[in-house]
Amino acid sequence: MIQIKSFTFNPFYENTYILNDETQECIIIDPGCYERGEEEELAEFISTQKLKPVLLVNTHCHIDHVLGNNFVCKTFNLSPVLHEIEVKLLKAAPVYGADWGIAMPPSPLPEKFIDEGDTVCFGNSELKILFTPGHSPGSICLHNTDQKIIISGDVLFQQSIGRTDLPGGDFETLIRSIREKLFVLDDATTVYSGHGPQTTIGFEKKHNPFVGNQA
């Protein structure tokens, strides 16, 4: 059974997730750890829980979601896994960071990519990849049908959606991704977003003002 631990990191209040199961293998999703104390908090949790990181996944590569890539890759001997379209944003992240007054070491580049229909595996568990562009050109979500959970990155939030005014964003594309990829999931599916609290697909279909009532 998949267990989910969330951390809120960096000045953008980004949600970083660690998922593990009974084998103690785990994956790290969107490491946003920026300050030394945040890096230590992430590493200490993994150590005290005796977890074995086997994968680092970026749902997309805006700076707040990749600030900790360098630390995680070096500490756990991993390379990031992401959609190929996001490489341009990954490379540009330190430049965007400088605009915000945030110093960021370049992230290691991916050795492999993920896309619609692929699966991410760890231990006895797997997550299916959904290609959900709009917030960024190569945004992906990770879905587990059995436990009805989805890691949505910045695609869908509680009564909100990801910004589309950043480079590569497109409102109509994002709304289509939400309606065609997320709102077709079981209403009981818990949504773990890139910022803010958890929500459910059913709640957002009824109450999300940006997408319209889909119930």
MOQUI-V984743 format. One record per residue. PHI is phi in whole degrees, -180 to 180 (* if undefined). NEAR is the number of other C-alpha atoms within 10 Angstrom. Layout:
{{PHI/NEAR} {PHI/NEAR}}
This chain:
{{*/13} {-77/18} {-111/11} {-123/14} {-116/12} {-114/15} {-129/16} {-111/18} {-124/24} {63/18} {-62/12} {-93/12} {52/14} {-88/23} {-92/26} {-102/26} {-123/23} {-118/22} {-115/20} {-141/24} {-130/17} {-65/13} {-81/13} {77/18} {-70/19} {-143/25} {-122/23} {-111/22} {-115/26} {55/28} {-68/30} {-102/29} {-60/29} {-119/20} {-82/13} {-58/9} {-62/11} {-70/18} {-61/18} {-66/12} {-62/13} {-64/22} {-66/16} {-66/12} {-61/13} {-62/17} {-70/11} {-67/8} {-86/10} {56/11} {-91/20} {-120/17} {-68/21} {-119/16} {-159/21} {-117/24} {-118/25} {-107/24} {-68/30} {-165/29} {-121/25} {-64/23} {-56/24} {-66/24} {-99/27} {-127/29} {-57/28} {-97/26} {-56/31} {-60/20} {-62/22} {-65/26} {-63/17} {-72/11} {-70/12} {-115/14} {56/12} {-123/20} {-124/21} {-69/23} {-119/20} {-161/25} {-76/23} {-58/14} {-62/17} {-81/21} {-59/17} {-59/10} {-68/20} {-61/23} {-66/16} {-85/16} {-54/23} {-61/20} {-68/16} {-64/16} {-61/17} {-60/11} {-64/9} {-95/10} {76/9} {-114/16} {-84/15} {-133/19} {-69/14} {-56/17} {-80/21} {-56/17} {-88/16} {-69/17} {-100/10} {-150/11} {-122/15} {-128/20} {-150/19} {-47/14} {88/11} {-70/15} {-125/17} {-104/17} {-118/15} {-153/21} {54/17} {-97/13} {-118/18} {-149/17} {-127/20} {-89/19} {-88/22} {-114/22} {-85/21} {-133/28} {-70/25} {137/25} {-71/29} {-139/28} {-62/22} {-120/23} {-61/27} {-130/29} {-120/28} {-122/23} {-125/24} {-117/17} {-70/13} {-61/11} {-93/12} {56/16} {-133/22} {-143/24} {-94/23} {-101/25} {55/28} {-103/27} {-79/28} {-134/29} {-121/22} {-64/19} {54/15} {-159/16} {-139/21} {-69/22} {-62/16} {-124/17} {-97/11} {-90/11} {-53/11} {89/14} {-80/18} {-153/17} {-62/17} {-63/11} {-64/16} {-64/25} {-62/22} {-64/16} {-60/22} {-64/21} {-69/15} {-90/12} {-111/14} {-100/24} {-74/20} {-90/13} {-79/17} {-56/14} {-57/16} {-81/14} {-63/22} {-83/20} {-102/25} {-103/27} {-90/25} {-74/27} {-148/20} {81/14} {-80/11} {-69/13} {-148/18} {-131/20} {-60/26} {-60/20} {-64/18} {-69/25} {-63/21} {-89/14} {-122/17} {-77/19} {-73/12} {-86/12} {-104/20} {89/13} {-67/12} {-110/14} {-73/12}}
